[in-house]
Amino acid sequence: MNKENKLLFQMGVLGLLGIVYFLFSLIPYNQFEYLIKSKRFGVFIILCVLIFGYIFWGAYHGNKSDWQERTFSKLLRIPNNLRYILSILLLLLPGTIFLFILTPNVTFSLTVKLVFSIACIIWSVIIQIKEPTLKEFFRKIVITSVIFGTLFSLGQLFNQITHYPFSLGWSEGNRLWDYSIKYGSNRYITYDGNPIYAFLDKGRALVWGWIYLIPNIGIWGVRFWDAVIKSFPYFGLGLALVWPQRRNISKSSVILFALWTFLFIRQGPIHTPLVISAIFIVISVSIKNVGLSIILIIASAYLAEMTRFNWTYAPGLWAGMLALLQINNPSLVKNEAKKLFRPLIFGLAGYFGGQILPTIIDKINNPESEKSIEVIYDFQKSMVFKQILLWDRWLPNLTYGPGIILSLFIVALPVAIVLIYLFRSKKWQINWLQFIGVAIPGLAFLIVGLIASVKIGGGGDLHNMDMFLIFLVLLIGINWTKIWEIFLNFQNRLYPFLFVTILLVFPVFFSLRSGTPLILPNDYRVDEVLQIIQNEADEKQLNGGEVLFMDQRQLITFDYIKNVVLVDDYDKKVLINRTFANDPERFAIFYEDLSNQRFSLILSNILKDDLQYDNPFSEENNYWVEAVVLPILEYYRPSFTFEDLDIQLLVPIK
């Protein structure tokens, strides 16, 4: 038996042991009944029995010197189409089990998830390879791991698609309401007929909100669009980056980078409008028509600014940096300086789109506005500095275990190592001017992201490091041809191949850290609670009272609760934002309405007046309790509390 087949056999046995380890890990959770009832898991069991049964049958009856060779030679005679189908099914299996079958009360360690996932990856590769070599085997393991991570991450997004009417998270329901206001305000009845206020920026209102132009779009369709918009633009950024390099690399390499980009950005995760802005920038720099490039850069910067103020300068800096890196040995010498025109004009276009154009548009729409054009954005006036900053979120803490700095270091280290190797080996040749053009924007993105990450209400993940993470993706993308060459020719030098392998595979491990099946109350319970809410709202409105949906406003959006006159004041997210802004004056009207018992019925998440000191987001909870919960409970009492749905109905204290 040759060394390649011996390796395959050993890896196959390792995969079998991993699967057995996973099955035994189910025993403490009493989960076998769920797996046995699942047809998908039944297919997997049958497949394992056939494959492993044949292997061990051969071990018992065959010639001990050649049974392994004969076993694998027959196994690898499976038709190509069937082989790839089996391979994909194995890659889908961990996501199917961890995200769709098992119950949420089962909390597997990352070790269990890794062992089972690696086992499935190994067997997927064994089935794929027809004539194995060591080189091909290791390459396939890496590529298949990236495919697996992508499928698992997509499962985390798409298992949230459901007709379930109540919120799937603390703000998911009210976000669905927010998105509907721009293009779906006709769904609501209001007292005054004035435009409805939603606590949402224009960028997200555009990206997520256009789906409401579809007549009678339901909650399932909107959740489906949410999953699409949180995934496919990520792939689009990767494709846009390496598409110009497609003549130098294979199609599979282009696809692999798109999948890796998705996984890397998901480590934030990064809000989609910024990803779309980055796609515009990449396209603008890759085309030769300067006029069209400028238009795309301005549009990109405008989209970024109208979504988040701290994204204002990112598109211009990205565009200038990428254009500068395209120049062969740029210089400030008089005769060479004209080459810098393109990076300069691109940077200015981004500045115009993000800093000047929004003010001009605002002046056109509101001629009496006193807003003036600022040369540089005044960050001291921004919401970040008005809110409380929790600097301890940089370090390991209860809210985010590893802390922002350590987590970012782990995520960025593989990228940094690969880029440093490319630079030191002169595969990526940049001069001092280009180095400065990369270092200054990168440092700016890093500092702004670190500060934004400690804003109260944040610090729970790396999403505020968004500009910096995309900056890293851009640098890897423009060097992808060189990285792919290292990956293909690893037998020459082992360490560079290991650097690239870690770069590609690490985001896969990150994706396994989260995700649970969506287990919801039965339809009878849902209908029962909806009917109670409807009856209470009808009764209070019939008696001339106002009904305030602080939470669960999507029930009105999708007509689960009918004929409710919308009060757009005091959305839960608005109150939270005012709380964190530490501005008591903005609560004056709210407190007056509470003391006057303006509302006959308030629907909220369950209001608990206990302070916390040892739980994730304890600081946020305590500010919320003092600013909102205690004042409400002073004038209102719970009439219905649905613990399983985190919903409470409150009425005035007589």
N, C-alpha and C positions, 0 to 999 in steps of 0.2 A: 504494500500500500504506500503510495507516494505521500510526501509530507503535506501537500495541500489537502488531500482527502482526510488524512489523519487530523489535521487542524479542524476541518469541517466537522468531523465526528466528535472531537473533543468539545467544540463549541456547541454542537447539538445536544450533547449530554449536559453541558452547563445550562443550556436553555431549558432542558427538561427539569433539572434541579430547581431552577428559578420558578418554573410554573408550579412545581410541587410545594415549594416554599410559600408561594402566594396562596395556594389552596389551604395549607395548614394555618395560614394567618387569618383565615375566615372563621376558624373554630370559635375563638372567644366572642365573636360578634353574632353567632348563630345566623349566618347569612346563607347557608346552603339552600334553604327553601326558596329564596329569591332567585338563586342561580338555576336551580333545577327547573323552575317554572319558566325560565327564559329560553325561548327557542334559539336565540342567537348564541347563548352560551352552550346549549345542547349541541349545536353544529360544531362549536369549538372542541367540545369533549370528544365527539365522534372523530374529528380530524386528528386529535392528539392520540387517541387510542389506535387508529389505523397506522399512523406514522411510527409512533414509538413501539407499538406492538410488533410491527414488521421488523423493526431494528432488533428488538430483543429476541424475537423468534429466530432471526438469522443468527444471533449470537449463540443460541442454544443448539440449533440444528446444523449450522453451516460449518465449513472448515474454518477453524479459528485463525488461520493465517490470511484468509482472503474474504471473510464474510462482510467485513466493513466495506471493502472495495465494491463487492457485488451489490450490497445494499444501497450504497450511494449512487452507483452507476445506474441502478434501476430507478431510484427515486428521481434522478435528474433526467430521466427520459420522459418525464411528464410533459405534455404538449406546452408550448410557450404560453399560449393564451391562458390555459388553466393555471400554469405556474404563477403568472402575474396576478391572476385573480386571487389565488390562495395567499400570495404575498401581501396584497393589499388588505385582505380580510384579517390577517394576523396583525397588521399595523393598526387596524381599526379596533381590534379587540380590547386593549386596555381602556381606550376612551369609552367604548360601549359599556364596559363593566363599571368603571369608576364614575362616569358622568350620566349614565342612563339607567343602570340596573340596580346597583346597591343603594341602600337607604342612607340619608344624610347623617344618621346617628353613628355611622361607621366612619371613624377617622383613622385612615391608614397613615402610617409614617411615610415620609419621603423615601425611606429605604425600601419598604414593601413595594411602593409604586415603581421605583427604579428597577428593582430586581425583576418584577414581572414584565415591565416594559422592555428591558434589555433582552429578556428571554424571547419575547415575541419578535424583536428586531433581529436577533440572531437567526431564528428559524425563518424569518422572512427572507433574509439574505441567503441562507442555505438553499431555499427553494428557488431563488432567482438565478443563482450561478449554475451554469451548465458545464463549463470547463474551467474549474477554479484554478486561480493562481493566488499566491499570497498578496500580491499587489492589488489585484482586483478585489480580493476579499476585504481588505482593510478599507479600500475606497468605498466599496458598497456599504460597509457598516456605517461609515460617516454619512454618506448620502441618504441611506435609508433612515438613519436617526433623524435627520432634518425633516424628511417626509413625515415620519411618525410624529415629531413634535408639532408640525403644522396641522396634521389631522386632529391631534389631541386638543390643540388650542382652538381650532375651529369648533370642535365639540363643546368647549367651554362657552363659546358664544351662542351657538345655535341650539343648545339645550334650554335656552331661556325663551324660546318661541312657544307661546301658549295662548289659548283663549282666556286663561284665568283673569278675572276682572280686577283683582286687587294688586297692590304694588308688590313687586318681587324683591324690592330692596328699600332702604330708608327713603330714597328720593325718586325711585324709578317711576312711580305713578305720576307724581307731580311734574317730572320731566316730560312725560308723554303729553301732559296738559300744556306745558310751556311751548312745546314744539308745534302745537296745533293753532296757536293764536295768530301767527302771521298769515296763514293761508286757510285756516279753518274756523275763524271766529264766528261764522254763521251757525255753528253748532250750539251757541249759548244764548240764553235769555238774560238780559241785564236790566237793571232798574232805570238807568239814565240813557242808555243807548250810546254812551261814549266808548272810545276805543278801550279794549281790555288791556290791562297792564300785566305783563309777564316778566319775571326776573330772568331774562335770557338775552344774550348778546345776539347781534344781527348775523354773525357768522354761523353759529349753530342753528339759529332759526332758519337760515337758508338751507344748510346741508341736511338737517333732519326734518325740517318743516314742510318741504315741498310735497312730501308724500300725501299730505292732507288735501292736496288738490284733486286726488282721486276720490270721486264721490263715494260716500259711505264706507271708506276704508275703515276696517275694524282694528281691534287691538292686536290681533295675530299678525296682520299685515304690517303694522307699524313696528312691532317687535322684530319681525323678519327684516325690515329695512334697517333697523338699528344694528342687527348682527352683520348685515351686508356692509354697512358704512363703517363699521369698526374692524373690517377685515380686508376687503378687496382694495381700497386705496393703499393699504400697506404693501400689498403685492405690486400695485401700480408704481409705487416709488422705486422699488427694486428693478422692475422692468425698464422704467425710464432711464435709470442710471446706467445699466449695462447694454441697453439696446444699441447704442452707437458702437459697442465693442463686438457685436454679434458675428462679424466676419472673421474675428481672430479666435473665437471660442465656440464651443458646441452649443446647440440649443439646450441640451440638458444643463449646461453650466449657467446659461441665462435664467432658466427656471429655478435652479438651485439657489441662485442669489436672490431671486424674488421671494422664495420661501424663507430664506434666512433673514431677509429684511423684515418680513412679517413677524418672525419670532423675536428678533432683536428689539423691534419697536414695541412689541407686546410687553416687554419687560418694564415699560413705563407704567401703564400703557399711555400712549400719546393720543391726544384728542385729534380727531380726523381733520378738522379744518387746517391745522398746521401741516399735516401730511400732504393735503391737497396743495397747499401753498408751496411746499417743497417740490412737488411734482411739476408745478408750473415753472419753478426756477430751473430745475434740471432740464426741462424741455427748452426753455428760453436760451440757455447757455449752449445747448447742443445744436441749435439751428443757426444758419448763416445769415438770415434776414434780421439785421439789427433792429429795424423798426418794429417787426413783430415781436422780437425778443423783449424790447422795452415795454410794449403793451402787456405782455404776459407777466413781466416782473412787477409792473404797477398794479395789475390785477391781483397778483399773489400777495403783495404787501398790503393792499387794501383789505383783502379777505382776512389776513392775519391780524391787522389792527382792529377791525371791527369785531373780531372774536375775543381777543385778549390784548390789553394794552402793552403787556410786557413782550409780546411778539412783534412789536412795531418795527424793529430794526433788523430782525432775523432774515427776511427774504433778501434785502439789499446786501447784507453781509455775506450770505450764502452765494448770491449771484456774483458779487465782486471776487470772492475767493475762488470760485470755480473757474471764472474767466481768467483770473491771474494764473492759475495752475495750468491752463491750456497753452500759455505762452512759453516758448523755448528760451530759457535764460533771460528773463526780463531785466531791464536795467533802467536807471535814472539818467544815464548819459543822454545828451541832447538828441542825438540821431536815433536812439533806441526808445526814447520816452514815449513816442507816438503809439507804440504797441500797448501802452497802458491805458489808452483811450477807452477801449472796450470795457475792461474791468471798472474803470472810473464811472463811465456813463451808466453801466448796469447798477453800480452801487447807488448812484444818485437817483436812478429810476425807482429803486426800492425805497429810498428816503422819501421821495415825492409821494409814492403810493401809500406809504405808511404814516407819514407825518403831515403832509400838506393837503393832499387830496381829500381826506376825511373832513378837514375843516372847511374846505371849499364847498363840498357837498352839503355839509351841515348849514352853511350860510345860504345856499340856494334853497334848501328845504325850509329853513327858519331864518328869514331875512332879519328878524329882530334879535337874533341870537348875539350875545356879547362875546362869544368864544372867539379868541384870536389865534392866529397861527404861531405856534411856539417853535423856535429854532431847534431846541432840544427838549424832549419830553421831560416834564418835571416829575420825577419819580417820588419826590417828597409829598406830592399831592395825591399820590395813587392810593388805592385801597390797601395795598400791601402794608404801607407804613402807618395806615390808620388802624390796622388790626394788630392784635397782640402777636408777638413773635415768640415762639417756644424753641429756644436755641438748643435745648437738650434733645430735640428730635434728630439732630445731626448724629448723635451717638446712640448705641443700643438702648432701646427703651421698650416700654410695654405696648405702645401704639404700633411700632414697627420694629420687630425684633432686632435685626442687625443695625438699624439706624441708617440714615440717608448716606453718610459718607462711606461707611464700610460696604453697603450694598452697591453704591455707585462704583466704588473701587473694584469690586468683584466683577461687575458687568463690563466696565471699561478696560480692565487690565488686558484681556486677550486682544482687544482691538489695538491697544497701545503697543503691546509686544510685537504684533505683526507689522504695524506701521514703522516701529523703530527698526525692526529687522530689514524691511524694505529700504529704509533710508540708509542704514549703515552698510548694506550690501550694494548700494547704488542702483538697485532695481527701480527705486522711486527717486528720480533726480530732481531736486528743487534747489534753487539758490537762496541766498539770504533774504531777498525781497519776498520770495514766495513763502519762505519759512515764517516771516513776520506776518504775511497775509493770512496764514493759517493759525498761528499762535494767538494773535490778538482777538479775533472773533471767538476762537475756542475758549479762551480765558474769560471773555465777557459772558458767553453762554453759561459757563460753569458757575461763575459768581452769581449771576441773576437767578439761575436755577436753584442754587443752594439757599439763597435768601428766600425765594418764593416757597421753598419746601418747608420752612419752619413757620410759615403763616398758620395761625390757629385754624383748625379744620383741615389742615394738610399734614404732610409728613407721614402719611400712611403707606406711601409707595413712592415710585420715582417719576410720577407723571409730570411734576414740575421741572424735571430735568429734560424736558422735551426738546428744547432747542439744541442742547448739548448732545443728546442721543442721536438726533437727526444729523448733526454735524459729523459725528463719528461714522454714521452710515454713508454719508457723502464721500468721506475719505476712503473708506473701504471700497465703495463702488467705483471710484475713478481708478483704483488700483486692482480691480478684480481680475483682469487678464493676467497680471503678474502672479496674483495669489492662486489662480487656477492652475497656472503652469507649475508652481511649487507643489500643489496638491497632486498633479498628475505624475510628477517625476520625483517622488519622495525617496526613491532608492539611492539617489545621488547624495542627499544630505538628510539625515533623520530629523534633526531638531526643527528646521523650518516646517517640515510636514507636521510635526507635533503641534507647533504654534498654530498652524492653520486649522488643524483638527479641533483643538480646544476652542478656537474662534467660532467654528461652525457648530460644534456640539453643545457648548455651554448653554445657549438659550433654550435648548431642548430640556435640560434639567430644570431650568427656571420655570418652564411651562407646567411642569408636574406638581408645582407647589400648591396649586389651588384647583378648584373645580369640584362640585358635588352634584349629584342627581337633583333634579327639580321634583320634590315630593310636595304635593299640594293637597289641601282639604278636599273632601269629596264634594260632588256637585250639590248634594242635598244641603250640606252645611253652607256652601257659597250662596245658594238660592235663599236659604233661611235668613242669613245676615243681610243680604241685599233687600229682602222684603221688609225687614225691620227698619233699615235705614230709610227706605222709600216711605213707609208709613209714618215715621217720625217727622220726616221732612214735609210731607203733605199736611200733616196735622198742624205743624208750626206755621207754615205759610198760609194755611186756611184761616188761621187766627191773626193774620197780619204780621207775623214775625219774620225776621231775616234768618237765613241759614248760612253758616260759614263753614266751608270745607277748608280747614287748615291743611288737611292731608287728603289723599285719595281723590284728587280732583279729576283723575282720568275716568272715574265712574260717571261723571257728567259728560265728559268728552265723547265717550263711546256709548252713551245713552243707556247705561246700566241703571242709572238713577234718572228718572224722567221729570221734566217740568220744574226743575229747580232753578230759581232765579239766582244767577251767579253773583257772588260777592268776591271781586278779585283782590280785595285787600287781604293782607295778613297770611299769605301763603307761608307754609312752614319754612321754606328755604329763605324767603325774604326776612322773616323774623330771626333766623339763625345768622344771616349775614349782618343784620343790624346788631345782634348780640355781640358778634365777634368784632365789630367795628368799634365797640366800647364807646358808644355815643348815646347816652341816656336820653338826650333831647328828642331823638327820633322815635322814642317809644311813648312820647307824651300823649299823642292822639290815641294810640292803642290802649293805653291804660285808662284814658277817659272813656273809651267805648266799653271797656270791661266794667268799669265802675257804674256806668249807666245801663249795663246789661243790654247793650244794643242788640245782641243776637239771641234769638230764642232757642237756637240749637247750634252747637259747635261739634264738628267731626274732626277728630285728631288722632294721631298715634297715641298710645297709652301714656298718659302724663304721670310720671313718677317724681315725687319731690325729694328723693334721697340723693345726697351728695356722694360722689365716688372719689376714691384716691388711689386705687390699685387696679384699675381696669383700663383697657385701651380707650383713648379719647376721654379720659376722666376730666381733664381740664375743660374740654368742650361741653361735656355733660353738666358740669357745675355752673358754668356761665349760663347755659340754657335754662337750668332749673331756677336760678335766681332772677333772671331777666324775664322769663316767659311763663314757666310752669307755676310758680308760686302766685304771681298776680292773677293767672286764670283761675286757679283753685280757690282764691279768696272770694270770687264772685260766682263761680260755677261749680257744680257737682256732677260726678259721673251718673248717668242714667242707665247706660248699657256699656259693658266692657267685654270685648271679645279677645281673650288672651291669645288664642291660636292665630288670630289674624292681625294682632297689634293695632286694634281699632277701638276707639272710645267715643261715645256720644255723651256730650255734656249739656246740661240745662242750667238756667239761672238758679241761684240759691234764693229762695223767697224770704 
